[in-house]
């Protein structure tokens, strides 16, 4: 089970959505936002401003389990405050009413008109979490589909991070995990390097590492441990044909990168192209047969 670490102090955060998120069916601008969850219920339709307000309420309440207070004054409008946030935040009272009507927040009105207390409901918390999860998936998939040349999620970009995780885990005491900070230090990168964070994210999605602690920012797990798949690939564990193929491809790519002789580099590229050209399933099957003595 992954430990979710809260970040302090609380800050009102803008919408997690970029200007356009392909594949999520978001209507930007002043239109409604609706997210469809495959195989699950459809998330409630709300506007972008309402989504931002709901994120503020969910994040603030998660940090300090106290209700928000809101009030309305002539010439000022509606403002909202919380114990974990300095100052007051201007909000649209209509958005509060709509989120309450939709069951995403609970509101306790006061005796003063358009004033009271509020907190998120379980449905509201689910809405924010699911929206962020879908946005993260879309962002990663978009980067992966954009091509590997110069990509931060290409295998040759993520392999050094995975190698560092396995090596550091081998040195660690029993029960210790490997952090992004340790990997950055091992690779000579600055602390908080975004390429390392992104590699942690895609390596976990690929099943090479298991995240043990995370925060909202940066992306990817804060600490990880290598999975059996990673140990088969890099630590000499008994491997099947698929893992052996990954080892072969990784070794060829590394050799190409290190070789300065252009003729040798060209020959290695031909071998790599041939291995990849016959298809992963066929190559894995052949390697499996060889390993099994067939």
N, C-alpha and C positions, 0 to 999 in steps of 0.2 A: 504494500500500500504506500502510495506516495504521500509524503508530508507536504502540505501546502503552507508556505510561510507567508504571514501577513507583512506588508511593508508599511512602515510608520515614518513620518506622519501621514495621515490621510490627505490626499489631494483630490479635488474634483477633477475627474479626467474627462476629456472629450470622447466623442464616439470612437470606438475602436475601428470603425470602418474607414478604409481609404476612399478617395473620391469615387472609385468604381471597383466593385468586387464581382468579377465574372462568376456566373453560375449560381449565385445566391438569390437572384430575383429581387434585388434591392431597387427601390424607386427613390432616387436621391432628390435633393432640393426640398421642396415643401410637401412632396407626396408622401404616401405611407410606406412604411417598411414592413415587409412580411417575409419571414424565413420559413422555408419548408424543410422539415427534417425527414429524410427518407426512412420509411418504416416506423415513424413515430408521429406524434401529433404535430399539427401545424402551430408554429409559434404565433402569438397574438399580433395582430396588425396594429402598429403604432407608428407615429411620425419619428423623424430623426431627433427632433428636439425632445420628444417624450422618452426616446431611448436614452439620450444623454442624461436626462434627469433621473431615470430609473437606475442607470449605472452609478450616478453619484450617491443615490440612496442606498443601493446594495453595498457599495464599497465602504461607505461611511459606517453603516450599521455592522458590517463584518469586522471592522476595526474596533469600534467602541459600541457595545450593545446598549445604546441609548437611543431613544426616539429623536427624530428631527422635529424642530419647532418651526412653524411658518406663520406669518402674519401679513396683513395687508394694510397699507396706510395711504391716504390721499397724497397724490403727487409723487409717491415712491413706488407704488405697486406692491407686489408680493415678494417677500424675501424669506429665505430659509436658513436656519443655522443648526449647528450640531456640535456636540461637546468635543469631537475630535478635529474640528475645523475652525480656524480663526476667522472672525468676521462673518458677514452674512452674504448669501448668494442670491442674486435676483433670479426669480423663476416665474413661469407663467402659471397663474392659478388655474387656468383651464386645463393645463397639462396634468396638474395634481388631481383634479376632478376626474379626468379621463382615465388615468392610471388606476384610481380608486374604483371607478366603475368597472374596469376590466379585471379587477381582482389582483392586480400586480402590486398594490400597496394597500396597507390598512391606514385609515385616517380616523382620528378622534377629534371631532370639531370642538372648539371652545365656545364660550358664551359670546365672544366677539366675532362678528361676521367675517368670513373668509380667513379664519385663523384656526390653529389647532396643532395637533401632533400627528406624525406619520412614521411608518416603518415599512420595510419591504415584506411581502408575503413569500411563502415558499415558491409560489408560481412566478413571482417577480424575480427571485434569485435564480430560478431555473432558466428563465428567459434570458437574463444577462449572460449566464454561464454558457448556454447553448449558442447564443449569438456569437460570443467570442470564440468558442470552439470551431464553429463553422467558418468564421472569418480566417482563423489561423490555418485551417485545412486548405481553404481556397488560396490563401497567400502562398503556402508551401507548394501546392500543386501547380500554381501559375509559374512559380520559379522553376520547378522541375521540368515543366513542359516547354519552357522557353529555350531549351537547348543546353548542352553541357559545356560548350566552349566558353571559357571564362566564367562559368557558373560556380557559385559557392556551394551548390549541392551536388556537383559532379563527383564521381567516385574518386578521382585523383585529388580533389579538394578536401574530401571528408576522410579519406584513408589515413592521412597523417594524424588527424585527431583521434581516430579509433586506435591507431597504433600507440599513441601516447596514453590513452585510457588503459589499454591492456598492460602496457609496461608499468605504469604507475600503480595499477591495481596489484600487479605481481609484487611490487615493493611494499605495498601497504600492509599494515597489521590486519589480522582477522577481524572482519566486521566493519572495516573502514571503507568508505566510498571514495570516488575520485571526483573532484570539483572542476568547474570551468577555470577557476583561478590556478589550480595546479597544472592543468593542461596548457594554459597560456604561458606559465612560467617554463614548463618543459619545452615548449616550442619556440620560446623567445619572443612571444607576443605580449602586447600590452594587456594589462588587466581589463576585463570587459570587452575584449575583442569580439566584434559582431560576427566574424567568420566562424569563430569557435562556438559561439552561441547557436548559430544556425546549424553547424555540423552536429551539435548535441541533439538538436531538434529532429533533423532528418535521420540521424543514426538510430534514434529511439523509434521513430516511425518505421524504419526498415528492420527493426528487431535485433539490432546489433548491441544496443545498450538498454538498460532498464533504469528509468529515472527514479531516484529515491527522495528528492526534494526539489521544489520548484517555486518560482515567484512569477508574478505577472510579467515583469520585465527583468532581464532580457528573455528572449524566446528560448525554448529548450529547457531541459531540466538543469537545476543548479548543481546537483551531484548525481552521479550515475555509477553503475557497476556493469561490466561487460557481460553479455549473455553467452549461452552455450554456442550460439552461432558465431560470435566474435572469437571465442576461444578456439573453435575449430579452424577458423580462418587464420589466426595469428599466433596461437599458443601451442600448436601441434596436437590438439585433441583429435581423436579419430574422426575422419570426415567422410561424407558421402561425395558422390560425383559432382553435385552442384557446388559444394564448398570447395572441392578441389579445383573446379573450373574458376571460381572466384580467386583462388590463390594464384593460379596460372596467369589469369588476366592481370592481377595486381602486380605480379612479378615482372611480367612483360612491360607493363606501363612504367614501372620503376626503372627497369633497365633502359628503356627508351629515354627516359628523362635524364639518366646519369651518363649516357653514352655521348661522347663528343664526336666520334667518327660517324660521318654522315652515311657512309656505305653500310656500316653495321646497323645504324639507326633505321635505315630503309628496310633492311632485311627483317629486323625485329618488328617493324610496322606491318610488313607483309604477313608474318606469322600471326600477329595479333588480329589483323583483319580476317585472316583465314579462320581463326578460332571463333571469332565473333560472327563471321559470315555464315557458318553452317547452322547457326541457331543454338541458343543456350540449352534447349532440351536435348538435342542430338549430342552436343559436346559433353554434357553432363552424363548422358547415358553411356557414351564411349568410355569416359574416365571411370565411371562406376564399374563397368565390365573389366577394365584393366586392373583396377584395385582389387576386384574380387577374383582375379585370375581367369576371367572368362574370355 
